[in-house]
Amino acid sequence: MTKRTRALLGSLAAAAMISFAPVTANADGYWQCVPFARLMSGIQIFGDARTWWSQAAGKYDTGSVPKIGSVLSFKPTARMNLGHVAFVSQVLTDRVIQVTHANWSIIEGDRGQIEKDVTVVDVSPNGDWTQVKVWYDPIRDLGTSVYPTNGFIYQDAQATKIAVATSKIAMAQNAVVSAAKQAANQVANSVRSSPLDIIGQAADSTDRIAALLDAAANGGSSSSDSSNKQNAPR
């Protein structure tokens, strides 16, 4: 067994022990819209969302036509004084798109959440994407609020390469993390007494857990765990 696998097993045992403690923080972290939009699009603009449109001038093409991979720039408002940016993940019609963005809806009482493929509708009088309605998860609807926008910031060749590379890394990490969680759950579920027993159970299950991790790293699935294929990300 490799040193890396042994280190991962140690981390899994620790993670299983931690799972018995109360959780007081958001396990997935808190995402702001700007770093998330930059990560998804590869567009290298920094600073508050309200500055993205002016910063894009002369650096990235901009316009009023939605394109997959672009970033929709929201103007600041009294309630949203820093503005907002959202990654365009789908273009459904010339006036309906879906975005994947962060820190918009309050989900289960928490801000800083990531929402995937949520609906945005152009409600501007001229159909030029200067006013939009955005899906808000707590009400499960678009609601009545209308948000002013600047338009779309388009990826250049470098941004596209960055976004593709980031996507591949994220997919690989998700596969390994998924297998690691399954392995940690197997260890935790096998414990029926004190948390100290977790270490012993982890040691006894070394080969089985290592097989899961190795399978994830190699892009395959473990033959000893039939649920891997059923629960694999699609």
C-alpha positions in Angstrom: 0.0 0.0 0.0 1.4 3.4 -0.9 2.2 6.1 1.7 -0.4 8.3 0.1 -3.1 5.7 0.6 -2.0 5.2 4.2 -2.2 8.9 4.9 -5.7 9.0 3.4 -6.8 6.2 5.6 -5.6 8.1 8.6 -7.5 11.1 7.5 -10.6 8.9 7.0 -10.4 7.6 10.6 -10.1 11.2 11.8 -13.0 12.2 9.7 -15.1 9.4 11.1 -14.3 10.5 14.6 -15.1 14.1 13.8 -18.5 13.0 12.5 -19.5 12.2 16.1 -19.0 15.9 17.1 -21.6 18.6 16.6 -21.2 20.6 13.4 -21.5 24.4 13.9 -20.2 25.7 10.6 -21.3 25.2 7.0 -19.3 22.1 5.9 -19.2 23.3 2.3 -17.8 26.7 3.1 -19.2 30.2 2.2 -19.0 31.3 -1.4 -19.1 34.9 -2.6 -20.4 35.5 -6.1 -17.2 37.0 -7.5 -14.6 34.2 -6.8 -17.2 31.6 -7.9 -18.0 33.4 -11.2 -14.3 33.7 -11.9 -13.7 30.0 -11.1 -16.5 28.9 -13.4 -15.8 31.2 -16.3 -12.1 31.6 -16.2 -12.6 35.4 -16.6 -9.8 37.0 -14.7 -11.4 40.0 -13.2 -11.0 40.8 -9.5 -12.7 43.2 -7.1 -16.3 43.8 -6.2 -19.0 42.6 -8.7 -20.1 46.2 -9.3 -16.6 46.9 -10.9 -16.6 43.9 -13.3 -18.3 45.7 -16.2 -15.9 48.7 -16.2 -12.9 46.4 -15.7 -14.0 44.3 -18.6 -13.7 47.2 -21.0 -10.8 46.7 -23.4 -10.0 43.3 -21.9 -13.0 41.2 -22.7 -15.8 41.5 -25.2 -19.2 42.4 -23.8 -22.7 42.5 -25.1 -26.4 42.0 -24.6 -26.7 38.5 -26.1 -26.4 35.6 -23.6 -23.8 32.9 -24.3 -22.9 29.8 -22.4 -19.7 30.5 -20.4 -20.3 34.2 -20.2 -20.9 36.2 -17.0 -24.0 38.2 -16.4 -23.1 41.5 -14.7 -25.7 43.0 -12.3 -25.7 46.7 -11.4 -25.6 47.6 -7.8 -28.9 48.5 -6.1 -29.8 49.8 -2.6 -30.3 46.2 -1.4 -27.4 44.8 -3.4 -24.8 47.6 -3.2 -21.9 45.5 -4.3 -23.6 44.2 -7.4 -23.6 40.6 -8.5 -22.1 38.3 -11.1 -23.5 35.0 -12.4 -22.1 32.3 -14.7 -24.3 31.5 -17.7 -24.7 27.7 -17.7 -27.6 27.3 -20.2 -29.3 29.5 -22.9 -32.9 28.3 -23.3 -34.3 31.1 -25.4 -33.2 34.6 -26.4 -34.9 35.8 -23.2 -34.5 32.9 -20.8 -31.2 31.5 -19.5 -30.0 29.5 -16.6 -27.1 30.6 -14.4 -24.9 28.8 -11.8 -24.0 31.3 -9.1 -23.2 31.8 -5.5 -24.5 33.8 -2.6 -27.9 34.7 -4.0 -30.7 32.6 -2.2 -30.8 31.9 1.5 -30.9 28.1 1.6 -31.7 26.3 4.8 -31.0 29.5 6.7 -27.5 30.0 5.2 -26.1 32.5 2.8 -23.1 31.9 0.6 -24.7 28.9 -1.1 -24.0 27.7 -4.7 -27.1 27.3 -6.9 -26.8 25.3 -10.1 -28.8 26.0 -13.3 -31.4 28.5 -11.9 -33.7 30.5 -14.2 -33.1 34.1 -15.2 -35.6 35.9 -17.4 -35.1 39.1 -19.4 -38.0 41.4 -18.6 -36.5 44.6 -20.1 -38.8 46.5 -22.4 -36.5 46.3 -25.4 -35.4 42.7 -24.8 -31.8 43.8 -24.3 -31.1 42.1 -20.9 -30.9 45.3 -19.0 -33.6 44.1 -16.5 -34.0 40.6 -15.2 -35.9 38.5 -12.8 -34.0 35.7 -11.0 -35.2 32.5 -9.4 -35.2 32.8 -5.6 -35.1 29.5 -3.8 -37.0 30.3 -0.5 -40.2 31.1 -2.5 -39.5 28.6 -5.3 -40.3 31.2 -7.9 -38.9 34.2 -9.8 -40.7 36.6 -7.5 -41.5 40.2 -8.2 -38.1 41.9 -7.8 -36.5 43.3 -11.0 -32.8 43.6 -11.1 -30.9 46.0 -13.4 -28.0 44.5 -15.3 -25.1 45.7 -17.5 -25.0 42.8 -19.9 -22.7 39.8 -20.5 -19.0 39.6 -20.2 -17.7 37.0 -22.7 -14.8 34.5 -22.3 -11.7 34.9 -24.4 -9.5 31.9 -25.4 -7.5 32.0 -22.2 -10.6 32.2 -20.0 -12.1 29.2 -21.9 -8.9 27.2 -21.3 -8.9 28.1 -17.6 -12.5 27.1 -17.2 -12.0 23.7 -19.0 -9.0 22.9 -16.8 -10.9 23.9 -13.7 -13.8 21.7 -14.7 -11.6 18.7 -15.2 -9.9 19.2 -11.8 -13.2 19.6 -10.1 -14.6 16.4 -11.6 -11.5 14.4 -10.5 -11.7 15.8 -7.0 -15.4 15.1 -6.7 -14.8 11.5 -7.7 -12.1 11.0 -5.0 -14.1 12.9 -2.4 -17.1 10.8 -3.1 -15.2 7.6 -2.6 -13.6 9.0 0.5 -16.9 9.9 2.0 -18.2 6.4 1.2 -15.2 4.9 2.9 -15.6 7.1 6.0 -19.3 6.2 6.2 -18.4 2.6 6.1 -16.0 3.0 9.0 -18.5 5.1 11.0 -21.4 2.7 10.4 -19.3 -0.2 11.6 -18.8 1.4 15.0 -21.3 0.4 17.7 -19.5 1.5 20.9 -17.0 4.3 21.7 -15.3 6.6 19.2 -12.0 4.9 20.1 -13.2 1.8 18.3 -13.2 3.7 15.0 -9.4 3.5 14.8 -9.6 -0.3 15.2 -12.3 -0.7 12.7 -10.4 1.5 10.3 -7.3 -0.7 10.6 -9.4 -3.8 10.1 -11.0 -2.3 7.0 -7.7 -1.0 5.5 -7.8 -3.2 2.3 -11.5 -2.5 1.6 -11.1 1.3 2.0 -7.9 1.4 0.0 -9.6 -0.4 -2.8 -12.3 2.3 -2.9 -9.7 5.1 -3.0 -7.5 3.4 -5.6 -10.6 2.8 -7.8 -11.5 6.5 -7.6 -8.0 7.6 -8.4 -7.9 5.3 -11.4 -11.4 6.4 -12.6 -12.9 2.9 -12.0 -15.1 1.4 -9.3 -14.5 -1.2 -6.6 -16.0 -4.6 -7.3 -16.5 -5.1 -3.5 -18.9 -2.2 -3.3 -21.9 -2.5 -5.7 -23.3 0.9 -4.6 -20.4 2.7 -6.2 -21.8 2.5 -9.7 -25.3 3.4 -8.6 -24.1 6.5 -6.7 -21.5 7.7 -9.1 -21.8 11.4 -10.2 -23.6 11.7 -13.6 
